[in-house]
């Protein structure tokens, strides 16, 4: 994942991920919820009107306010377990780049954890529930810590121009083939710890956006499902989690996750 974030493909859209999601998938969601309600059973039709808030301007502004400060990089944007393959030699492969474009790197961490909250096999329809996360500070921090261990950049600090353009200007140094990553990005251990704390906090914040993204992406599938899951209830539960999480965040104005110290 760290190596993926260093790629600079040509021809990337200038707009970041959540702007594109609102523009393109929001239009698809509108068609499903406003023009195709009769395709769903009555219990699902009553969910369509509340779900229509998902492509509203108010929701777009809420989403934008949840994006952490920092540069945007080339992100996968759909790092749930089905898109991650471990090969027999131990190498990790990422699959399915449909959503890949510019985004904050913490979103690729958040997506992985946001997909660990499904409870299946319930007796009552829709026979699943999107539960509260069963992970905490340490689990997210282990992933971010391993990610930072791959850093091979020369020490530098973000400039005001970097922040303005939200795209990194970093020089990479390749490591020896097969050798471990050597972290040269930080001037001292305290700098590295500060970056770890920020990325962990950013990841928790972007869990809200994972709920929003999966709700939005589920709606077109409600008409032509690729799985047996009922996607209108799925989108409804995901969007409800985004709204409740956003209200909690907006009312507290506090970091959503405390720093984990190694």
C-alpha positions, 0 to 999 in steps of 0.5 A: 500500500505504501508503494501504491501511494508513491505512484504518479499515474498520468491522466489522473482526474484533477478532482479528488475522490469524494468530489468525483463520487458525489458527482458521478455516483450521486447521479446514479444514486438519484436515479435509483432512489427517485426513478426506480423505487417501484423495483423494491419491496415496500419495506425498502421503498420507505428507506429511499426518501431518507437515503436521498439525502446522500446526494444533497449539497448539505451531505457533500459539505459534511463529507468535505469537512471530514477530509483531514488536512494534508496532501492527497496521493494516488489511493486505491479507495476500495481496500476491503478484504476482497480486493487484497490478495496474499500470494503463496510467496507472501507478496501482497497484491491489490485488485480492482482499481475502479475507484483509484484516484487522488485522496488522503492516504488514511482512507485506504486504512479506514476502508479496511477497518470499515469492512470488519463490522458486518454481522450476517445470518440474522433471523429477521430481514435483511438478515444482516447488521452493520455493527460498531467497530470491534477494533481500537487504537492498537489495531489501527496503529499496528497497520499505520506503524508498519506503513511508516516502516516502508518510508524511504524518503529524504527528510523534509517538511511539508511546505505551505505550497504542498498544503495548498495543492494537497499533493506531495512533492517528495523524492523517493530513494529505492531500497535494495531489492529484497531489503527492508524499507529504511525510514529516512523521512523523519528528522527524529523519532518524535517526528515519526511518532507525531506522524503516526498519531496524525495518521491514526487520528485521520484514519478514525476520522475517515471511517465516517467517509468509508460508511458514506462511500459504501452507502453511495456505491451500494445504491446502483447495485440495488437494481442489478445486485452482484451479491445476495445482499439487499443493497437498499437496507445496506446503504441505509445502515451505512448512511445512518452510521455516517450521519450519526458519526458526523454528528458526534464528530461535529458536536465534540470538535475533538479528535476521534481517536487518541494517539497510541504510543509504541 
